[in-house]
Amino acid sequence: FIRKQVEDGTGAVTQDGSRITISQPTPGGALGREIYTVPDADHFTYSIETSPDGGVTWDASVTIDMRRVEAP
């Protein structure tokens, strides 16, 4: 990743197998997380989720599936 992931002392970056989760509070006070899931060398999924209740429930606001394709 080419950007600073979390502010010191307020967020976390964790990895569970092929899933990387970046979590930290949002400016509005909710908890936010970005999830990168990499099932294979040619595919990854990027998701953004927010939780208004401290992580009990999560609302997905963006999910993007990416796949590598060979140029003709």
CHARMM-style PDB file with segment names, atoms N, HN, CA, C and O in Angstrom:
ATOM      1  N   PHE     1       0.848  -1.178   0.000  1.00  0.00      PROA
ATOM      2  CA  PHE     1       0.000   0.000   0.000  1.00  0.00      PROA
ATOM      3  C   PHE     1       0.893   1.241   0.000  1.00  0.00      PROA
ATOM      4  O   PHE     1       1.974   1.235   0.588  1.00  0.00      PROA
ATOM      5  N   ILE     2       0.439   2.289  -0.655  1.00  0.00      PROA
ATOM      6  HN  ILE     2      -0.439   2.294  -1.133  1.00  0.00      PROA
ATOM      7  CA  ILE     2       1.286   3.460  -0.825  1.00  0.00      PROA
ATOM      8  C   ILE     2       0.809   4.660  -0.028  1.00  0.00      PROA
ATOM      9  O   ILE     2       1.288   5.770  -0.258  1.00  0.00      PROA
ATOM     10  N   ARG     3      -0.104   4.477   0.889  1.00  0.00      PROA
ATOM     11  HN  ARG     3      -0.493   3.575   1.077  1.00  0.00      PROA
ATOM     12  CA  ARG     3      -0.546   5.585   1.729  1.00  0.00      PROA
ATOM     13  C   ARG     3      -0.443   5.179   3.189  1.00  0.00      PROA
ATOM     14  O   ARG     3      -0.375   3.991   3.503  1.00  0.00      PROA
ATOM     15  N   LYS     4      -0.433   6.150   4.073  1.00  0.00      PROA
ATOM     16  HN  LYS     4      -0.489   7.116   3.818  1.00  0.00      PROA
ATOM     17  CA  LYS     4      -0.424   5.857   5.503  1.00  0.00      PROA
ATOM     18  C   LYS     4      -1.753   5.183   5.841  1.00  0.00      PROA
ATOM     19  O   LYS     4      -2.816   5.708   5.511  1.00  0.00      PROA
ATOM     20  N   GLN     5      -1.699   4.047   6.483  1.00  0.00      PROA
ATOM     21  HN  GLN     5      -0.835   3.620   6.752  1.00  0.00      PROA
ATOM     22  CA  GLN     5      -2.912   3.266   6.684  1.00  0.00      PROA
ATOM     23  C   GLN     5      -3.769   3.730   7.851  1.00  0.00      PROA
ATOM     24  O   GLN     5      -4.988   3.824   7.707  1.00  0.00      PROA
ATOM     25  N   VAL     6      -3.177   4.022   8.993  1.00  0.00      PROA
ATOM     26  HN  VAL     6      -2.187   3.946   9.110  1.00  0.00      PROA
ATOM     27  CA  VAL     6      -3.951   4.425  10.164  1.00  0.00      PROA
ATOM     28  C   VAL     6      -3.182   5.477  10.953  1.00  0.00      PROA
ATOM     29  O   VAL     6      -1.960   5.577  10.847  1.00  0.00      PROA
ATOM     30  N   GLU     7      -3.903   6.249  11.736  1.00  0.00      PROA
ATOM     31  HN  GLU     7      -4.896   6.167  11.822  1.00  0.00      PROA
ATOM     32  CA  GLU     7      -3.267   7.212  12.631  1.00  0.00      PROA
ATOM     33  C   GLU     7      -2.717   6.473  13.845  1.00  0.00      PROA
ATOM     34  O   GLU     7      -3.321   5.507  14.310  1.00  0.00      PROA
ATOM     35  N   ASP     8      -1.591   6.914  14.352  1.00  0.00      PROA
ATOM     36  HN  ASP     8      -1.100   7.699  13.974  1.00  0.00      PROA
ATOM     37  CA  ASP     8      -0.983   6.281  15.514  1.00  0.00      PROA
ATOM     38  C   ASP     8      -1.964   6.207  16.682  1.00  0.00      PROA
ATOM     39  O   ASP     8      -2.564   7.215  17.056  1.00  0.00      PROA
ATOM     40  N   GLY     9      -2.124   5.025  17.253  1.00  0.00      PROA
ATOM     41  HN  GLY     9      -1.637   4.206  16.950  1.00  0.00      PROA
ATOM     42  CA  GLY     9      -2.932   4.848  18.450  1.00  0.00      PROA
ATOM     43  C   GLY     9      -4.432   4.800  18.233  1.00  0.00      PROA
ATOM     44  O   GLY     9      -5.176   4.614  19.197  1.00  0.00      PROA
ATOM     45  N   THR    10      -4.914   4.963  16.987  1.00  0.00      PROA
ATOM     46  HN  THR    10      -4.310   5.115  16.204  1.00  0.00      PROA
ATOM     47  CA  THR    10      -6.365   4.974  16.786  1.00  0.00      PROA
ATOM     48  C   THR    10      -6.865   3.885  15.857  1.00  0.00      PROA
ATOM     49  O   THR    10      -8.072   3.657  15.781  1.00  0.00      PROA
ATOM     50  N   GLY    11      -5.981   3.210  15.152  1.00  0.00      PROA
ATOM     51  HN  GLY    11      -5.000   3.396  15.213  1.00  0.00      PROA
ATOM     52  CA  GLY    11      -6.430   2.216  14.186  1.00  0.00      PROA
ATOM     53  C   GLY    11      -5.556   0.983  14.218  1.00  0.00      PROA
ATOM     54  O   GLY    11      -4.638   0.861  15.029  1.00  0.00      PROA
ATOM     55  N   ALA    12      -5.867   0.066  13.306  1.00  0.00      PROA
ATOM     56  HN  ALA    12      -6.613   0.164  12.647  1.00  0.00      PROA
ATOM     57  CA  ALA    12      -5.117  -1.186  13.261  1.00  0.00      PROA
ATOM     58  C   ALA    12      -5.120  -1.743  11.848  1.00  0.00      PROA
ATOM     59  O   ALA    12      -6.058  -1.534  11.078  1.00  0.00      PROA
ATOM     60  N   VAL    13      -4.046  -2.458  11.525  1.00  0.00      PROA
ATOM     61  HN  VAL    13      -3.285  -2.628  12.151  1.00  0.00      PROA
ATOM     62  CA  VAL    13      -3.968  -3.218  10.286  1.00  0.00      PROA
ATOM     63  C   VAL    13      -3.763  -4.666  10.704  1.00  0.00      PROA
ATOM     64  O   VAL    13      -2.810  -4.987  11.414  1.00  0.00      PROA
ATOM     65  N   THR    14      -4.670  -5.546  10.254  1.00  0.00      PROA
ATOM     66  HN  THR    14      -5.443  -5.285   9.677  1.00  0.00      PROA
ATOM     67  CA  THR    14      -4.570  -6.957  10.606  1.00  0.00      PROA
ATOM     68  C   THR    14      -4.636  -7.802   9.343  1.00  0.00      PROA
ATOM     69  O   THR    14      -5.203  -7.389   8.331  1.00  0.00      PROA
ATOM     70  N   GLN    15      -4.046  -8.998   9.418  1.00  0.00      PROA
ATOM     71  HN  GLN    15      -3.585  -9.334  10.240  1.00  0.00      PROA
ATOM     72  CA  GLN    15      -4.104  -9.932   8.303  1.00  0.00      PROA
ATOM     73  C   GLN    15      -4.604 -11.263   8.817  1.00  0.00      PROA
ATOM     74  O   GLN    15      -4.144 -11.762   9.844  1.00  0.00      PROA
ATOM     75  N   ASP    16      -5.559 -11.838   8.087  1.00  0.00      PROA
ATOM     76  HN  ASP    16      -5.932 -11.433   7.253  1.00  0.00      PROA
ATOM     77  CA  ASP    16      -6.091 -13.164   8.394  1.00  0.00      PROA
ATOM     78  C   ASP    16      -6.103 -13.938   7.084  1.00  0.00      PROA
ATOM     79  O   ASP    16      -7.036 -13.809   6.292  1.00  0.00      PROA
ATOM     80  N   GLY    17      -5.079 -14.736   6.856  1.00  0.00      PROA
ATOM     81  HN  GLY    17      -4.321 -14.841   7.499  1.00  0.00      PROA
ATOM     82  CA  GLY    17      -4.959 -15.454   5.589  1.00  0.00      PROA
ATOM     83  C   GLY    17      -4.796 -14.476   4.441  1.00  0.00      PROA
ATOM     84  O   GLY    17      -3.862 -13.674   4.430  1.00  0.00      PROA
ATOM     85  N   SER    18      -5.706 -14.539   3.474  1.00  0.00      PROA
ATOM     86  HN  SER    18      -6.465 -15.191   3.483  1.00  0.00      PROA
ATOM     87  CA  SER    18      -5.625 -13.671   2.296  1.00  0.00      PROA
ATOM     88  C   SER    18      -6.432 -12.378   2.467  1.00  0.00      PROA
ATOM     89  O   SER    18      -6.692 -11.672   1.492  1.00  0.00      PROA
ATOM     90  N   ARG    19      -6.821 -12.076   3.696  1.00  0.00      PROA
ATOM     91  HN  ARG    19      -6.610 -12.649   4.487  1.00  0.00      PROA
ATOM     92  CA  ARG    19      -7.632 -10.879   3.975  1.00  0.00      PROA
ATOM     93  C   ARG    19      -6.841  -9.895   4.837  1.00  0.00      PROA
ATOM     94  O   ARG    19      -6.321 -10.257   5.892  1.00  0.00      PROA
ATOM     95  N   ILE    20      -6.758  -8.645   4.371  1.00  0.00      PROA
ATOM     96  HN  ILE    20      -7.181  -8.352   3.514  1.00  0.00      PROA
ATOM     97  CA  ILE    20      -6.115  -7.573   5.134  1.00  0.00      PROA
ATOM     98  C   ILE    20      -7.200  -6.572   5.497  1.00  0.00      PROA
ATOM     99  O   ILE    20      -7.937  -6.104   4.628  1.00  0.00      PROA
ATOM    100  N   THR    21      -7.299  -6.243   6.785  1.00  0.00      PROA
ATOM    101  HN  THR    21      -6.701  -6.623   7.491  1.00  0.00      PROA
ATOM    102  CA  THR    21      -8.312  -5.307   7.258  1.00  0.00      PROA
ATOM    103  C   THR    21      -7.623  -4.105   7.895  1.00  0.00      PROA
ATOM    104  O   THR    21      -6.739  -4.249   8.739  1.00  0.00      PROA
ATOM    105  N   ILE    22      -8.048  -2.924   7.474  1.00  0.00      PROA
ATOM    106  HN  ILE    22      -8.766  -2.808   6.788  1.00  0.00      PROA
ATOM    107  CA  ILE    22      -7.538  -1.668   8.006  1.00  0.00      PROA
ATOM    108  C   ILE    22      -8.712  -0.992   8.699  1.00  0.00      PROA
ATOM    109  O   ILE    22      -9.711  -0.678   8.053  1.00  0.00      PROA
ATOM    110  N   SER    23      -8.607  -0.763  10.008  1.00  0.00      PROA
ATOM    111  HN  SER    23      -7.796  -1.018  10.533  1.00  0.00      PROA
ATOM    112  CA  SER    23      -9.739  -0.184  10.735  1.00  0.00      PROA
ATOM    113  C   SER    23      -9.303   1.032  11.532  1.00  0.00      PROA
ATOM    114  O   SER    23      -8.186   1.097  12.046  1.00  0.00      PROA
ATOM    115  N   GLN    24     -10.219   2.000  11.621  1.00  0.00      PROA
ATOM    116  HN  GLN    24     -11.126   1.947  11.203  1.00  0.00      PROA
ATOM    117  CA  GLN    24      -9.986   3.203  12.430  1.00  0.00      PROA
ATOM    118  C   GLN    24     -11.289   3.985  12.503  1.00  0.00      PROA
ATOM    119  O   GLN    24     -12.187   3.778  11.688  1.00  0.00      PROA
ATOM    120  N   PRO    25     -11.393   4.880  13.476  1.00  0.00      PROA
ATOM    121  CA  PRO    25     -12.596   5.715  13.575  1.00  0.00      PROA
ATOM    122  C   PRO    25     -12.712   6.651  12.373  1.00  0.00      PROA
ATOM    123  O   PRO    25     -11.703   7.114  11.841  1.00  0.00      PROA
ATOM    124  N   THR    26     -13.941   6.925  11.951  1.00  0.00      PROA
ATOM    125  HN  THR    26     -14.760   6.548  12.383  1.00  0.00      PROA
ATOM    126  CA  THR    26     -14.184   7.882  10.867  1.00  0.00      PROA
ATOM    127  C   THR    26     -14.298   9.281  11.463  1.00  0.00      PROA
ATOM    128  O   THR    26     -14.482   9.417  12.673  1.00  0.00      PROA
ATOM    129  N   PRO    27     -14.192  10.327  10.637  1.00  0.00      PROA
ATOM    130  CA  PRO    27     -14.348  11.685  11.164  1.00  0.00      PROA
ATOM    131  C   PRO    27     -15.697  11.917  11.857  1.00  0.00      PROA
ATOM    132  O   PRO    27     -15.794  12.759  12.749  1.00  0.00      PROA
ATOM    133  N   GLY    28     -16.736  11.177  11.454  1.00  0.00      PROA
ATOM    134  HN  GLY    28     -16.657  10.492  10.730  1.00  0.00      PROA
ATOM    135  CA  GLY    28     -18.052  11.322  12.069  1.00  0.00      PROA
ATOM    136  C   GLY    28     -18.226  10.532  13.359  1.00  0.00      PROA
ATOM    137  O   GLY    28     -19.282  10.608  13.988  1.00  0.00      PROA
ATOM    138  N   GLY    29     -17.205   9.772  13.766  1.00  0.00      PROA
ATOM    139  HN  GLY    29     -16.347   9.711  13.255  1.00  0.00      PROA
ATOM    140  CA  GLY    29     -17.275   9.040  15.020  1.00  0.00      PROA
ATOM    141  C   GLY    29     -17.619   7.571  14.889  1.00  0.00      PROA
ATOM    142  O   GLY    29     -17.492   6.828  15.862  1.00  0.00      PROA
ATOM    143  N   ALA    30     -18.055   7.125  13.706  1.00  0.00      PROA
ATOM    144  HN  ALA    30     -18.158   7.729  12.916  1.00  0.00      PROA
ATOM    145  CA  ALA    30     -18.327   5.702  13.506  1.00  0.00      PROA
ATOM    146  C   ALA    30     -16.999   4.968  13.331  1.00  0.00      PROA
ATOM    147  O   ALA    30     -15.962   5.594  13.113  1.00  0.00      PROA
ATOM    148  N   LEU    31     -17.034   3.665  13.427  1.00  0.00      PROA
ATOM    149  HN  LEU    31     -17.877   3.156  13.605  1.00  0.00      PROA
ATOM    150  CA  LEU    31     -15.862   2.849  13.156  1.00  0.00      PROA
ATOM    151  C   LEU    31     -15.877   2.502  11.672  1.00  0.00      PROA
ATOM    152  O   LEU    31     -16.922   2.137  11.133  1.00  0.00      PROA
ATOM    153  N   GLY    32     -14.738   2.611  11.012  1.00  0.00      PROA
ATOM    154  HN  GLY    32     -13.889   2.908  11.450  1.00  0.00      PROA
ATOM    155  CA  GLY    32     -14.652   2.291   9.591  1.00  0.00      PROA
ATOM    156  C   GLY    32     -13.587   1.256   9.338  1.00  0.00      PROA
ATOM    157  O   GLY    32     -12.625   1.139  10.096  1.00  0.00      PROA
ATOM    158  N   ARG    33     -13.764   0.497   8.258  1.00  0.00      PROA
ATOM    159  HN  ARG    33     -14.546   0.592   7.642  1.00  0.00      PROA
ATOM    160  CA  ARG    33     -12.728  -0.462   7.892  1.00  0.00      PROA
ATOM    161  C   ARG    33     -12.703  -0.650   6.381  1.00  0.00      PROA
ATOM    162  O   ARG    33     -13.732  -0.613   5.706  1.00  0.00      PROA
ATOM    163  N   GLU    34     -11.497  -0.853   5.880  1.00  0.00      PROA
ATOM    164  HN  GLU    34     -10.661  -0.883   6.429  1.00  0.00      PROA
ATOM    165  CA  GLU    34     -11.265  -1.225   4.493  1.00  0.00      PROA
ATOM    166  C   GLU    34     -10.811  -2.677   4.514  1.00  0.00      PROA
ATOM    167  O   GLU    34      -9.997  -3.069   5.351  1.00  0.00      PROA
ATOM    168  N   ILE    35     -11.337  -3.467   3.594  1.00  0.00      PROA
ATOM    169  HN  ILE    35     -11.998  -3.149   2.914  1.00  0.00      PROA
ATOM    170  CA  ILE    35     -10.988  -4.883   3.550  1.00  0.00      PROA
ATOM    171  C   ILE    35     -10.472  -5.220   2.155  1.00  0.00      PROA
ATOM    172  O   ILE    35     -11.145  -4.981   1.153  1.00  0.00      PROA
ATOM    173  N   TYR    36      -9.280  -5.774   2.113  1.00  0.00      PROA
ATOM    174  HN  TYR    36      -8.733  -5.969   2.927  1.00  0.00      PROA
ATOM    175  CA  TYR    36      -8.685  -6.252   0.870  1.00  0.00      PROA
ATOM    176  C   TYR    36      -8.633  -7.775   0.965  1.00  0.00      PROA
ATOM    177  O   TYR    36      -7.984  -8.316   1.861  1.00  0.00      PROA
ATOM    178  N   THR    37      -9.306  -8.469   0.057  1.00  0.00      PROA
ATOM    179  HN  THR    37      -9.834  -8.030  -0.671  1.00  0.00      PROA
ATOM    180  CA  THR    37      -9.282  -9.926   0.032  1.00  0.00      PROA
ATOM    181  C   THR    37      -8.646 -10.362  -1.279  1.00  0.00      PROA
ATOM    182  O   THR    37      -9.068  -9.942  -2.356  1.00  0.00      PROA
ATOM    183  N   VAL    38      -7.624 -11.212  -1.177  1.00  0.00      PROA
ATOM    184  HN  VAL    38      -7.281 -11.553  -0.302  1.00  0.00      PROA
ATOM    185  CA  VAL    38      -6.863 -11.630  -2.357  1.00  0.00      PROA
ATOM    186  C   VAL    38      -6.933 -13.158  -2.452  1.00  0.00      PROA
ATOM    187  O   VAL    38      -6.097 -13.852  -1.873  1.00  0.00      PROA
ATOM    188  N   PRO    39      -7.933 -13.686  -3.183  1.00  0.00      PROA
ATOM    189  CA  PRO    39      -8.067 -15.145  -3.253  1.00  0.00      PROA
ATOM    190  C   PRO    39      -7.055 -15.828  -4.168  1.00  0.00      PROA
ATOM    191  O   PRO    39      -6.757 -17.009  -3.990  1.00  0.00      PROA
ATOM    192  N   ASP    40      -6.514 -15.080  -5.165  1.00  0.00      PROA
ATOM    193  HN  ASP    40      -6.756 -14.121  -5.311  1.00  0.00      PROA
ATOM    194  CA  ASP    40      -5.514 -15.654  -6.063  1.00  0.00      PROA
ATOM    195  C   ASP    40      -4.724 -14.524  -6.714  1.00  0.00      PROA
ATOM    196  O   ASP    40      -5.008 -13.348  -6.485  1.00  0.00      PROA
ATOM    197  N   ALA    41      -3.734 -14.882  -7.526  1.00  0.00      PROA
ATOM    198  HN  ALA    41      -3.503 -15.837  -7.712  1.00  0.00      PROA
ATOM    199  CA  ALA    41      -2.833 -13.888  -8.117  1.00  0.00      PROA
ATOM    200  C   ALA    41      -3.510 -12.980  -9.138  1.00  0.00      PROA
ATOM    201  O   ALA    41      -2.955 -11.941  -9.493  1.00  0.00      PROA
ATOM    202  N   ASP    42      -4.688 -13.345  -9.613  1.00  0.00      PROA
ATOM    203  HN  ASP    42      -5.140 -14.189  -9.324  1.00  0.00      PROA
ATOM    204  CA  ASP    42      -5.356 -12.566 -10.656  1.00  0.00      PROA
ATOM    205  C   ASP    42      -6.626 -11.873 -10.190  1.00  0.00      PROA
ATOM    206  O   ASP    42      -7.390 -11.391 -11.026  1.00  0.00      PROA
ATOM    207  N   HSD    43      -6.879 -11.803  -8.893  1.00  0.00      PROA
ATOM    208  HN  HSD    43      -6.258 -12.194  -8.214  1.00  0.00      PROA
ATOM    209  CA  HSD    43      -8.153 -11.269  -8.428  1.00  0.00      PROA
ATOM    210  C   HSD    43      -8.008 -10.690  -7.029  1.00  0.00      PROA
ATOM    211  O   HSD    43      -7.293 -11.252  -6.200  1.00  0.00      PROA
ATOM    212  N   PHE    44      -8.681  -9.563  -6.754  1.00  0.00      PROA
ATOM    213  HN  PHE    44      -9.262  -9.107  -7.428  1.00  0.00      PROA
ATOM    214  CA  PHE    44      -8.829  -9.096  -5.380  1.00  0.00      PROA
ATOM    215  C   PHE    44     -10.126  -8.322  -5.240  1.00  0.00      PROA
ATOM    216  O   PHE    44     -10.658  -7.798  -6.218  1.00  0.00      PROA
ATOM    217  N   THR    45     -10.625  -8.256  -4.023  1.00  0.00      PROA
ATOM    218  HN  THR    45     -10.193  -8.682  -3.229  1.00  0.00      PROA
ATOM    219  CA  THR    45     -11.837  -7.520  -3.711  1.00  0.00      PROA
ATOM    220  C   THR    45     -11.495  -6.447  -2.689  1.00  0.00      PROA
ATOM    221  O   THR    45     -10.788  -6.706  -1.716  1.00  0.00      PROA
ATOM    222  N   TYR    46     -12.003  -5.242  -2.917  1.00  0.00      PROA
ATOM    223  HN  TYR    46     -12.578  -5.031  -3.708  1.00  0.00      PROA
ATOM    224  CA  TYR    46     -11.814  -4.104  -2.018  1.00  0.00      PROA
ATOM    225  C   TYR    46     -13.186  -3.699  -1.497  1.00  0.00      PROA
ATOM    226  O   TYR    46     -14.112  -3.489  -2.281  1.00  0.00      PROA
ATOM    227  N   SER    47     -13.323  -3.589  -0.178  1.00  0.00      PROA
ATOM    228  HN  SER    47     -12.572  -3.759   0.459  1.00  0.00      PROA
ATOM    229  CA  SER    47     -14.589  -3.185   0.430  1.00  0.00      PROA
ATOM    230  C   SER    47     -14.358  -2.105   1.478  1.00  0.00      PROA
ATOM    231  O   SER    47     -13.331  -2.089   2.157  1.00  0.00      PROA
ATOM    232  N   ILE    48     -15.318  -1.214   1.597  1.00  0.00      PROA
ATOM    233  HN  ILE    48     -16.152  -1.227   1.045  1.00  0.00      PROA
ATOM    234  CA  ILE    48     -15.341  -0.227   2.673  1.00  0.00      PROA
ATOM    235  C   ILE    48     -16.610  -0.469   3.467  1.00  0.00      PROA
ATOM    236  O   ILE    48     -17.696  -0.574   2.898  1.00  0.00      PROA
ATOM    237  N   GLU    49     -16.474  -0.557   4.784  1.00  0.00      PROA
ATOM    238  HN  GLU    49     -15.591  -0.472   5.247  1.00  0.00      PROA
ATOM    239  CA  GLU    49     -17.618  -0.771   5.665  1.00  0.00      PROA
ATOM    240  C   GLU    49     -17.557   0.211   6.829  1.00  0.00      PROA
ATOM    241  O   GLU    49     -16.475   0.638   7.232  1.00  0.00      PROA
ATOM    242  N   THR    50     -18.710   0.565   7.363  1.00  0.00      PROA
ATOM    243  HN  THR    50     -19.589   0.219   7.036  1.00  0.00      PROA
ATOM    244  CA  THR    50     -18.778   1.401   8.561  1.00  0.00      PROA
ATOM    245  C   THR    50     -19.687   0.738   9.591  1.00  0.00      PROA
ATOM    246  O   THR    50     -20.593  -0.024   9.254  1.00  0.00      PROA
ATOM    247  N   SER    51     -19.418   1.052  10.851  1.00  0.00      PROA
ATOM    248  HN  SER    51     -18.682   1.672  11.125  1.00  0.00      PROA
ATOM    249  CA  SER    51     -20.212   0.521  11.956  1.00  0.00      PROA
ATOM    250  C   SER    51     -20.583   1.667  12.892  1.00  0.00      PROA
ATOM    251  O   SER    51     -19.703   2.282  13.494  1.00  0.00      PROA
ATOM    252  N   PRO    52     -21.882   1.960  13.021  1.00  0.00      PROA
ATOM    253  CA  PRO    52     -22.291   3.028  13.928  1.00  0.00      PROA
ATOM    254  C   PRO    52     -22.327   2.600  15.391  1.00  0.00      PROA
ATOM    255  O   PRO    52     -22.496   3.435  16.279  1.00  0.00      PROA
ATOM    256  N   ASP    53     -22.166   1.285  15.648  1.00  0.00      PROA
ATOM    257  HN  ASP    53     -22.028   0.606  14.926  1.00  0.00      PROA
ATOM    258  CA  ASP    53     -22.319   0.762  17.005  1.00  0.00      PROA
ATOM    259  C   ASP    53     -21.069   0.057  17.524  1.00  0.00      PROA
ATOM    260  O   ASP    53     -21.156  -0.923  18.263  1.00  0.00      PROA
ATOM    261  N   GLY    54     -19.903   0.572  17.124  1.00  0.00      PROA
ATOM    262  HN  GLY    54     -19.832   1.368  16.524  1.00  0.00      PROA
ATOM    263  CA  GLY    54     -18.649   0.048  17.670  1.00  0.00      PROA
ATOM    264  C   GLY    54     -18.238  -1.320  17.176  1.00  0.00      PROA
ATOM    265  O   GLY    54     -17.455  -1.998  17.841  1.00  0.00      PROA
ATOM    266  N   GLY    55     -18.743  -1.749  16.026  1.00  0.00      PROA
ATOM    267  HN  GLY    55     -19.379  -1.197  15.486  1.00  0.00      PROA
ATOM    268  CA  GLY    55     -18.333  -3.023  15.458  1.00  0.00      PROA
ATOM    269  C   GLY    55     -19.310  -4.159  15.654  1.00  0.00      PROA
ATOM    270  O   GLY    55     -19.016  -5.292  15.274  1.00  0.00      PROA
ATOM    271  N   VAL    56     -20.476  -3.883  16.243  1.00  0.00      PROA
ATOM    272  HN  VAL    56     -20.715  -2.962  16.551  1.00  0.00      PROA
ATOM    273  CA  VAL    56     -21.489  -4.933  16.406  1.00  0.00      PROA
ATOM    274  C   VAL    56     -22.109  -5.269  15.050  1.00  0.00      PROA
ATOM    275  O   VAL    56     -22.242  -6.442  14.699  1.00  0.00      PROA
ATOM    276  N   THR    57     -22.486  -4.244  14.294  1.00  0.00      PROA
ATOM    277  HN  THR    57     -22.378  -3.292  14.580  1.00  0.00      PROA
ATOM    278  CA  THR    57     -23.022  -4.442  12.948  1.00  0.00      PROA
ATOM    279  C   THR    57     -22.201  -3.607  11.970  1.00  0.00      PROA
ATOM    280  O   THR    57     -21.637  -2.576  12.338  1.00  0.00      PROA
ATOM    281  N   TRP    58     -22.141  -4.060  10.732  1.00  0.00      PROA
ATOM    282  HN  TRP    58     -22.599  -4.897  10.433  1.00  0.00      PROA
ATOM    283  CA  TRP    58     -21.367  -3.382   9.691  1.00  0.00      PROA
ATOM    284  C   TRP    58     -22.224  -3.142   8.469  1.00  0.00      PROA
ATOM    285  O   TRP    58     -23.004  -4.008   8.072  1.00  0.00      PROA
ATOM    286  N   ASP    59     -22.086  -1.971   7.869  1.00  0.00      PROA
ATOM    287  HN  ASP    59     -21.452  -1.267   8.191  1.00  0.00      PROA
ATOM    288  CA  ASP    59     -22.776  -1.611   6.640  1.00  0.00      PROA
ATOM    289  C   ASP    59     -21.738  -1.461   5.539  1.00  0.00      PROA
ATOM    290  O   ASP    59     -20.835  -0.632   5.648  1.00  0.00      PROA
ATOM    291  N   ALA    60     -21.857  -2.258   4.476  1.00  0.00      PROA
ATOM    292  HN  ALA    60     -22.590  -2.932   4.387  1.00  0.00      PROA
ATOM    293  CA  ALA    60     -20.934  -2.149   3.345  1.00  0.00      PROA
ATOM    294  C   ALA    60     -21.371  -0.993   2.461  1.00  0.00      PROA
ATOM    295  O   ALA    60     -22.513  -0.959   2.004  1.00  0.00      PROA
ATOM    296  N   SER    61     -20.472  -0.046   2.218  1.00  0.00      PROA
ATOM    297  HN  SER    61     -19.544  -0.073   2.590  1.00  0.00      PROA
ATOM    298  CA  SER    61     -20.833   1.081   1.364  1.00  0.00      PROA
ATOM    299  C   SER    61     -20.234   0.957  -0.032  1.00  0.00      PROA
ATOM    300  O   SER    61     -20.777   1.511  -0.988  1.00  0.00      PROA
ATOM    301  N   VAL    62     -19.124   0.239  -0.163  1.00  0.00      PROA
ATOM    302  HN  VAL    62     -18.682  -0.211   0.613  1.00  0.00      PROA
ATOM    303  CA  VAL    62     -18.488   0.036  -1.465  1.00  0.00      PROA
ATOM    304  C   VAL    62     -17.869  -1.352  -1.489  1.00  0.00      PROA
ATOM    305  O   VAL    62     -17.208  -1.760  -0.534  1.00  0.00      PROA
ATOM    306  N   THR    63     -18.084  -2.076  -2.582  1.00  0.00      PROA
ATOM    307  HN  THR    63     -18.621  -1.744  -3.358  1.00  0.00      PROA
ATOM    308  CA  THR    63     -17.371  -3.330  -2.831  1.00  0.00      PROA
ATOM    309  C   THR    63     -16.985  -3.341  -4.298  1.00  0.00      PROA
ATOM    310  O   THR    63     -17.833  -3.185  -5.176  1.00  0.00      PROA
ATOM    311  N   ILE    64     -15.697  -3.527  -4.556  1.00  0.00      PROA
ATOM    312  HN  ILE    64     -15.008  -3.654  -3.843  1.00  0.00      PROA
ATOM    313  CA  ILE    64     -15.194  -3.542  -5.927  1.00  0.00      PROA
ATOM    314  C   ILE    64     -14.414  -4.840  -6.131  1.00  0.00      PROA
ATOM    315  O   ILE    64     -13.469  -5.128  -5.396  1.00  0.00      PROA
ATOM    316  N   ASP    65     -14.818  -5.620  -7.134  1.00  0.00      PROA
ATOM    317  HN  ASP    65     -15.586  -5.386  -7.731  1.00  0.00      PROA
ATOM    318  CA  ASP    65     -14.095  -6.833  -7.503  1.00  0.00      PROA
ATOM    319  C   ASP    65     -13.172  -6.510  -8.662  1.00  0.00      PROA
ATOM    320  O   ASP    65     -13.604  -5.952  -9.671  1.00  0.00      PROA
ATOM    321  N   MET    66     -11.905  -6.858  -8.520  1.00  0.00      PROA
ATOM    322  HN  MET    66     -11.554  -7.312  -7.700  1.00  0.00      PROA
ATOM    323  CA  MET    66     -10.914  -6.600  -9.557  1.00  0.00      PROA
ATOM    324  C   MET    66     -10.353  -7.917 -10.067  1.00  0.00      PROA
ATOM    325  O   MET    66     -10.099  -8.840  -9.293  1.00  0.00      PROA
ATOM    326  N   ARG    67     -10.164  -7.995 -11.371  1.00  0.00      PROA
ATOM    327  HN  ARG    67     -10.370  -7.246 -12.001  1.00  0.00      PROA
ATOM    328  CA  ARG    67      -9.589  -9.194 -11.974  1.00  0.00      PROA
ATOM    329  C   ARG    67      -8.571  -8.784 -13.025  1.00  0.00      PROA
ATOM    330  O   ARG    67      -8.814  -7.883 -13.828  1.00  0.00      PROA
ATOM    331  N   ARG    68      -7.426  -9.460 -13.006  1.00  0.00      PROA
ATOM    332  HN  ARG    68      -7.229 -10.191 -12.353  1.00  0.00      PROA
ATOM    333  CA  ARG    68      -6.374  -9.203 -13.999  1.00  0.00      PROA
ATOM    334  C   ARG    68      -6.784  -9.855 -15.319  1.00  0.00      PROA
ATOM    335  O   ARG    68      -7.199 -11.014 -15.346  1.00  0.00      PROA
ATOM    336  N   VAL    69      -6.665  -9.102 -16.411  1.00  0.00      PROA
ATOM    337  HN  VAL    69      -6.328  -8.161 -16.389  1.00  0.00      PROA
ATOM    338  CA  VAL    69      -6.918  -9.630 -17.751  1.00  0.00      PROA
ATOM    339  C   VAL    69      -5.728  -9.298 -18.641  1.00  0.00      PROA
ATOM    340  O   VAL    69      -5.163  -8.208 -18.557  1.00  0.00      PROA
ATOM    341  N   GLU    70      -5.363 -10.221 -19.471  1.00  0.00      PROA
ATOM    342  HN  GLU    70      -5.822 -11.107 -19.539  1.00  0.00      PROA
ATOM    343  CA  GLU    70      -4.262 -10.015 -20.399  1.00  0.00      PROA
ATOM    344  C   GLU    70      -4.723  -9.104 -21.537  1.00  0.00      PROA
ATOM    345  O   GLU    70      -5.798  -9.305 -22.103  1.00  0.00      PROA
ATOM    346  N   ALA    71      -3.908  -8.106 -21.868  1.00  0.00      PROA
ATOM    347  HN  ALA    71      -3.035  -7.942 -21.408  1.00  0.00      PROA
ATOM    348  CA  ALA    71      -4.221  -7.226 -22.997  1.00  0.00      PROA
ATOM    349  C   ALA    71      -4.040  -7.991 -24.298  1.00  0.00      PROA
ATOM    350  O   ALA    71      -3.145  -8.828 -24.413  1.00  0.00      PROA
ATOM    351  N   PRO    72      -4.891  -7.703 -25.276  1.00  0.00      PROA
ATOM    352  CA  PRO    72      -4.769  -8.439 -26.557  1.00  0.00      PROA
ATOM    353  C   PRO    72      -3.499  -8.078 -27.305  1.00  0.00      PROA
ATOM    354  OT1 PRO    72      -3.250  -8.604 -28.390  1.00  0.00      PROA
TER     355      PRO     72
END
